[in-house]
């Protein structure tokens, strides 16, 4: 269960970072 939690946290962090990078790379209107 702990491992899953860490995985989820890592995914969330990566997704947030990816979103920021994408926004910086391609300025798009926030939805």
MMTF fields as JSON, N, C-alpha, C and O atoms, coordinates in Angstrom:
{
  "mmtfVersion": "1.0.0",
  "mmtfProducer": "UNKNOWN",
  "numBonds": 123,
  "numAtoms": 124,
  "numGroups": 31,
  "numChains": 1,
  "numModels": 1,
  "chainsPerModel": [1],
  "groupsPerChain": [31],
  "chainIdList": ["A"],
  "bondAtomList": [4, 2, 8, 6, 12, 10, 16, 14, 20, 18, 24, 22, 28, 26, 32, 30, 36, 34, 40, 38, 44, 42, 48, 46, 52, 50, 56, 54, 60, 58, 64, 62, 68, 66, 72, 70, 76, 74, 80, 78, 84, 82, 88, 86, 92, 90, 96, 94, 100, 98, 104, 102, 108, 106, 112, 110, 116, 114, 120, 118],
  "bondOrderList": [1, 1, 1, 1, 1, 1, 1, 1, 1, 1, 1, 1, 1, 1, 1, 1, 1, 1, 1, 1, 1, 1, 1, 1, 1, 1, 1, 1, 1, 1],
  "groupList": [{"groupName": "UNK", "atomNameList": ["N", "CA", "C", "O"], "elementList": ["N", "C", "C", "O"], "formalChargeList": [0, 0, 0, 0], "bondAtomList": [1, 0, 2, 1, 3, 2], "bondOrderList": [1, 1, 2], "singleLetterCode": "X", "chemCompType": "L-PEPTIDE LINKING"}],
  "groupTypeList": [0, 0, 0, 0, 0, 0, 0, 0, 0, 0, 0, 0, 0, 0, 0, 0, 0, 0, 0, 0, 0, 0, 0, 0, 0, 0, 0, 0, 0, 0, 0],
  "groupIdList": [1, 2, 3, 4, 5, 6, 7, 8, 9, 10, 11, 12, 13, 14, 15, 16, 17, 18, 19, 20, 21, 22, 23, 24, 25, 26, 27, 28, 29, 30, 31],
  "secStructList": [7, 2, 2, 2, 2, 2, 2, 2, 2, 2, 2, 2, 2, 2, 2, 2, 2, 2, 2, 2, 2, 2, 2, 2, 2, 1, 7, 7, 7, 7, 7],
  "xCoordList": [0.862, 0.0, 0.893, 0.628, 1.942, 2.839, 3.498, 3.628, 3.903, 4.572, 3.621, 4.025, 2.373, 1.403, 1.274, 1.225, 1.222, 1.095, 2.261, 2.079, 3.452, 4.642, 4.555, 4.867, 4.127, 4.023, 3.044, 3.326, 1.896, 0.884, 1.46, 1.266, 2.167, 2.743, 3.734, 3.741, 4.562, 5.568, 4.871, 5.283, 3.822, 3.088, 2.501, 2.612, 1.883, 1.266, 2.33, 2.111, 3.487, 4.569, 5.034, 5.208, 5.233, 5.686, 4.643, 4.985, 3.382, 2.322, 2.333, 2.217, 2.472, 2.482, 3.677, 3.556, 4.831, 6.036, 5.848, 6.209, 5.286, 5.088, 4.14, 4.368, 3.1, 2.119, 2.812, 2.601, 3.638, 4.349, 5.263, 5.308, 5.989, 6.905, 6.122, 6.524, 5.007, 4.202, 3.702, 3.726, 3.255, 2.723, 3.837, 3.62, 5.037, 6.164, 6.587, 6.932, 6.548, 6.969, 5.951, 6.316, 4.672, 3.623, 2.574, 1.675, 2.679, 1.711, 0.294, -0.034, -0.538, -1.926, -2.887, -2.535, -4.071, -5.066, -5.459, -5.79, -5.422, -5.77, -7.25, -8.095, -7.563, -8.958, -9.628, -10.807],
  "yCoordList": [-1.2, 0.0, 1.244, 2.213, 1.2, 2.363, 2.587, 3.716, 1.482, 1.601, 2.281, 3.158, 1.864, 2.439, 3.948, 4.746, 4.311, 5.731, 6.519, 7.59, 5.983, 6.685, 6.799, 7.842, 5.712, 5.711, 6.805, 7.582, 6.849, 7.846, 9.25, 10.124, 9.452, 10.778, 11.135, 12.258, 10.169, 10.413, 10.747, 11.663, 10.007, 10.258, 11.668, 12.42, 12.016, 13.341, 14.424, 15.411, 14.221, 15.207, 15.32, 16.421, 14.169, 14.166, 14.856, 15.652, 14.544, 15.147, 16.664, 17.401, 17.124, 18.567, 19.206, 20.253, 18.547, 19.087, 19.098, 20.059, 18.026, 17.936, 19.057, 19.707, 19.262, 20.289, 21.659, 22.446, 21.928, 23.213, 23.341, 24.388, 22.265, 22.301, 22.54, 23.342, 21.845, 21.997, 23.437, 24.032, 23.985, 25.349, 26.324, 27.247, 26.096, 26.978, 26.789, 27.744, 25.53, 25.232, 25.781, 26.339, 25.614, 26.092, 26.843, 26.229, 28.15, 28.973, 28.765, 29.175, 28.122, 27.888, 28.477, 28.595, 28.842, 29.415, 28.417, 27.271, 28.853, 27.946, 27.562, 28.405, 26.264, 25.826, 25.866, 25.531],
  "zCoordList": [0.0, 0.0, 0.0, -0.712, 0.802, 0.879, -0.495, -0.968, -1.107, -2.407, -3.405, -4.168, -3.38, -4.32, -4.071, -5.007, -2.794, -2.459, -3.026, -3.606, -2.855, -3.355, -4.871, -5.447, -5.511, -6.981, -7.416, -8.328, -6.749, -7.1, -6.925, -7.771, -5.82, -5.553, -6.664, -7.169, -7.031, -8.075, -9.389, -10.102, -9.704, -10.96, -10.925, -11.893, -9.812, -9.685, -9.875, -10.577, -9.234, -9.338, -10.787, -11.31, -11.43, -12.833, -13.711, -14.585, -13.471, -14.289, -14.124, -15.104, -12.894, -12.636, -13.352, -13.989, -13.228, -13.859, -15.389, -16.068, -15.894, -17.348, -17.8, -18.821, -17.036, -17.392, -17.43, -18.353, -16.418, -16.364, -17.582, -18.229, -17.887, -19.032, -20.311, -21.154, -20.451, -21.659, -21.764, -22.841, -20.654, -20.663, -21.065, -21.85, -20.508, -20.813, -22.277, -22.972, -22.718, -24.085, -25.083, -26.119, -24.753, -25.658, -24.855, -24.281, -24.81, -24.05, -24.576, -25.689, -23.76, -24.185, -23.157, -21.984, -23.572, -22.64, -21.571, -21.871, -20.331, -19.225, -19.327, -19.627, -19.07, -19.172, -17.823, -17.71]
}
